Amino acid sequence: MTTVVMTGGTSGIGAVAAARLREAGARLLIGGRTAGDGVLRLDLADARSVRAFAATAADRLDGAPIDALVLNAGLSFATDRNRTADGVETTFAVNHLSQYLLLRLLLPRLAEGARVVLTSSSTHDPEHAGVLPAPRHADAALLADPDRDPARDPKRAGGHAYTASKLCNVLTVEALNTRAEARERRITAIAYDPGPTPGTGLSRDFSPGVKLVWTLLGSPLGRLMPRFSSRAAAGGTMARLALGEIEPPAGRRYVALRRGRPQWTDPSELARDPKARDALWNDSAAMLDLEA
Ligand SMILES: NC(=O)c1ccc[n+]([C@@H]2O[C@H](COP(=O)([O-])OP(=O)(O)OC[C@H]3O[C@@H](n4cnc5c(N)ncnc54)[C@H](OP(=O)(O)O)[C@@H]3O)[C@@H](O)[C@H]2O)c1
């Protein structure tokens, strides 16, 4: 039986993926803010909760290796003013730092040949950021405390926190694929861009107007717009990536869903920068008191 540990499996794209994984017979452990059937308590805005979840998941697995780790949870705010209990900007903490922590804690428990799927977004790339501000950097110290960022634009700071966190997701995948512990155990990490997928919970912290537009675009009306992904296609592809039904071609680690089809392509230039990659890995480790 395939064992999958997952974040962000309770809503939107991830809930569809979780349903597909269950249908495929996978044993699924989901971390979510509301514990329930098959869902263990996990609040990514609190590093203690991440450590507790990793310990509980390990107990539940009772030595069974993890075949796929799906790090899909994510959120987006209109501002960068929110802080976690640890004083870290919340978008950076939830979308990157806590999932990096979970990855590091569960890495020793991954099976030989395991998959890690991290949900990024095309908005990490200046060429595809659309209405959102493109990320200017992936500097962990500045993203954790954006008030220190000399180029911070207060009007677009929430969007920048989101796109920069999605850049961090791609860089984390790039870094993991270079690590000896991943290579020796043939672990494959993939960064997944589901494409614009309206109708999910991602707009929950925005104004009623934005939420209404997002909901309408996620209705059958939105299907008239071919550049949008459906939740079924976005979640189904995530499940297939986790199950190894979609294999990356040699040298490819970034896959984008376009018109319902997975396309292996290059992430942004900054996402391919080895200095940014190594700095993010090492600085994230230092922030969490982990060895780099
Ligand atoms: N929709 C799009 O257009 C789009 C495009 C590109 C990338 N993405 C990415 O796709 C992923 C899924 O987004 P979605 O659109 O499906 O949105 P969604 O419906 O809001 O799903 C987000 C998931 O993240 C979880 N989550 C949020 N904050 C959390 C926290 N503090 N602790 C634990 N879990 C938390 C949510 O759990 P709760 O049930 O607890 O809220 C939910 O399961 C995100 O990483 C997003 O950035 C989305």
The ligand as an SDF file (V2000), in Angstrom:
LIG
                    3D

 48 52  0  0  0  0  0  0  0  0999 V2000
   -5.9030   28.1400   -6.6580 N   0  0  0  0  0  0  0  0  0  0  0  0
   -4.9610   28.6150   -7.4490 C   0  0  0  0  0  0  0  0  0  0  0  0
   -5.2140   29.3560   -8.4120 O   0  0  0  0  0  0  0  0  0  0  0  0
   -3.5220   28.2320   -7.2060 C   0  0  0  0  0  0  0  0  0  0  0  0
   -2.5910   28.4880   -8.2260 C   0  0  0  0  0  0  0  0  0  0  0  0
   -1.2450   28.1490   -8.0030 C   0  0  0  0  0  0  0  0  0  0  0  0
   -0.8790   27.5720   -6.8120 C   0  0  0  0  0  0  0  0  0  0  0  0
   -1.8120   27.3420   -5.8360 N   0  0  0  0  0  0  0  0  0  0  0  0
   -1.3740   26.7180   -4.5960 C   0  0  0  0  0  0  0  0  0  0  0  0
   -2.1370   25.5540   -4.3850 O   0  0  0  0  0  0  0  0  0  0  0  0
   -2.1540   25.2460   -2.9980 C   0  0  0  0  0  0  0  0  0  0  0  0
   -3.5760   24.9340   -2.5840 C   0  0  0  0  0  0  0  0  0  0  0  0
   -4.3510   26.1240   -2.7270 O   0  0  0  0  0  0  0  0  0  0  0  0
   -5.9230   26.1410   -3.0190 P   0  0  0  0  0  0  0  0  0  0  0  0
   -6.1060   27.1200   -4.1070 O   0  0  0  0  0  0  0  0  0  0  0  0
   -6.4580   24.7760   -3.1490 O   0  0  0  0  0  0  0  0  0  0  0  0
   -6.4400   26.8740   -1.6930 O   0  0  0  0  0  0  0  0  0  0  0  0
   -7.2970   26.3870   -0.4380 P   0  0  0  0  0  0  0  0  0  0  0  0
   -8.5890   25.7860   -0.8860 O   0  0  0  0  0  0  0  0  0  0  0  0
   -7.3620   27.5720    0.4360 O   0  0  0  0  0  0  0  0  0  0  0  0
   -6.4030   25.2610    0.2300 O   0  0  0  0  0  0  0  0  0  0  0  0
   -5.3260   25.6120    1.0630 C   0  0  0  0  0  0  0  0  0  0  0  0
   -4.9920   24.4600    1.9790 C   0  0  0  0  0  0  0  0  0  0  0  0
   -3.9090   24.8870    2.8500 O   0  0  0  0  0  0  0  0  0  0  0  0
   -4.2890   24.6400    4.1820 C   0  0  0  0  0  0  0  0  0  0  0  0
   -3.7200   25.6180    5.1120 N   0  0  0  0  0  0  0  0  0  0  0  0
   -3.7580   26.9650    5.0230 C   0  0  0  0  0  0  0  0  0  0  0  0
   -3.2110   27.5180    6.1110 N   0  0  0  0  0  0  0  0  0  0  0  0
   -2.8120   26.4980    6.9190 C   0  0  0  0  0  0  0  0  0  0  0  0
   -2.1860   26.4220    8.1880 C   0  0  0  0  0  0  0  0  0  0  0  0
   -1.8650   27.5300    8.8980 N   0  0  0  0  0  0  0  0  0  0  0  0
   -1.9160   25.2160    8.7160 N   0  0  0  0  0  0  0  0  0  0  0  0
   -2.2560   24.0850    8.0520 C   0  0  0  0  0  0  0  0  0  0  0  0
   -2.8550   24.0870    6.8370 N   0  0  0  0  0  0  0  0  0  0  0  0
   -3.1380   25.2870    6.2890 C   0  0  0  0  0  0  0  0  0  0  0  0
   -5.7990   24.7340    4.1930 C   0  0  0  0  0  0  0  0  0  0  0  0
   -6.2980   24.0500    5.3010 O   0  0  0  0  0  0  0  0  0  0  0  0
   -7.5930   24.5270    6.1070 P   0  0  0  0  0  0  0  0  0  0  0  0
   -8.6370   23.5400    5.7270 O   0  0  0  0  0  0  0  0  0  0  0  0
   -7.1510   24.4040    7.5230 O   0  0  0  0  0  0  0  0  0  0  0  0
   -7.9200   25.9250    5.7080 O   0  0  0  0  0  0  0  0  0  0  0  0
   -6.1580   24.0570    2.8710 C   0  0  0  0  0  0  0  0  0  0  0  0
   -6.1960   22.6560    3.0060 O   0  0  0  0  0  0  0  0  0  0  0  0
   -1.5490   26.4440   -2.2890 C   0  0  0  0  0  0  0  0  0  0  0  0
   -0.2060   26.1420   -1.9620 O   0  0  0  0  0  0  0  0  0  0  0  0
   -1.5940   27.5310   -3.3430 C   0  0  0  0  0  0  0  0  0  0  0  0
   -0.5820   28.4990   -3.1510 O   0  0  0  0  0  0  0  0  0  0  0  0
   -3.1250   27.6570   -6.0030 C   0  0  0  0  0  0  0  0  0  0  0  0
  1  2  1  0
  2  3  2  0
  2  4  1  0
  4  5  1  0
  4 48  2  0
  5  6  2  0
  6  7  1  0
  7  8  2  0
  8  9  1  0
  8 48  1  0
  9 10  1  0
  9 46  1  0
 10 11  1  0
 11 12  1  0
 11 44  1  0
 12 13  1  0
 13 14  1  0
 14 15  2  0
 14 16  1  0
 14 17  1  0
 17 18  1  0
 18 19  2  0
 18 20  1  0
 18 21  1  0
 21 22  1  0
 22 23  1  0
 23 24  1  0
 23 42  1  0
 24 25  1  0
 25 26  1  0
 25 36  1  0
 26 27  1  0
 26 35  1  0
 27 28  2  0
 28 29  1  0
 29 30  1  0
 29 35  2  0
 30 31  1  0
 30 32  2  0
 32 33  1  0
 33 34  2  0
 34 35  1  0
 36 37  1  0
 36 42  1  0
 37 38  1  0
 38 39  2  0
 38 40  1  0
 38 41  1  0
 42 43  1  0
 44 45  1  0
 44 46  1  0
 46 47  1  0
M  CHG  2   8   1  16  -1
M  END
$$$$
